[in-house]
C-alpha cells in the first residue's frame, strides 16, 4: 500500500499549491491513499467548508487537523458530517465533535488514519500516548496504521514514535512547518519523520509575511501575523510504502526544487 502525506496547508497560497501540485504528485506516485493536514487552510487558522471541499477535489482522501482545529465555528458541523475529516483524538470531553480515527478500505487492505496532538509547549490536552493505546486496541490487527502527530517539539514526536514502534506503520509529525531531514525506519519497522513541512508561501516565514516576523523579533512586542498569500509556492510531502518492510521517502516542490515528472 502506498500513501502520500501532504504537510500543513497554509492559507490561500497553500490552497493554490494543493490545487497546482497534488494532482501531479498523485499522477507521478500513484498512491492508494492521500492524506492532507489542513488545519491552517482557512486564513492560516482552521478550516472552512470551502477549503475542505477544495482539498478533497484536488485529490485528498483524508484531511487531518491540529491545534487550530476549532478556530472556525463551522468545523463542528463538518466534523459531525464527514468521517474523512479528523481532529486530534486526544481532545478532552465525551461530547467533543468529530473523531480522530478513521479506517479506510482499499481493495483487500485496510488503513487506519489516526490524528493526535502533542502537549509539550502547547495548550493543555489529554495524553496522546494513552489515547494511542486506547485507539490501537480498537483497530483490527490486519490494518495498516498511519499517525499524524501534530506537536511542537521533536523530542515528544520522537518519544511517541518509539513508543508506538512496531505497533503502527508510520508516525509523521506536523505543526512546525519546516521539513526535517530525519526520515527513517525505526528498529521495529515504523516509519518516522519529525515534521513533513508545510504547503504554502515559499517566501514567507512559516507561511506568514516576513516583515511581521522581523518586527516581533526587533521589538519583542506583540505583532499581528499576516499570512503571506502572494509569495511563490511550495509543497512538502512524504511517500510511504507499507509492506513487509516499510519505506519512507520525503519530497519538496518549490522554486529551488521544481516539479520533476
Secondary structure, DSSP 8 states (H G I E B T S, - for coil): -EEEEE-EEBHHHHHHHIIIIIHHHHHHH--SEEEEE-TBTTTTSS--HHHHHHHHHHT-SEEE--TTTTSSTTHHHHHHH-TTB---TT-S-TT-SS-SEEEEEETTEEEEEEEEE--TTS-----HHHHHHHHHTTS-TT-EEEEEEE-S-HHHHHHHHHHHBTTBSEEEEESS-S--S--EE-TTS-EEES---EEEESSSBTTB-HHHHHHHHHH-S-----B--SS-EEEEEEEEE-SSS-EEEEEEEBTTB----
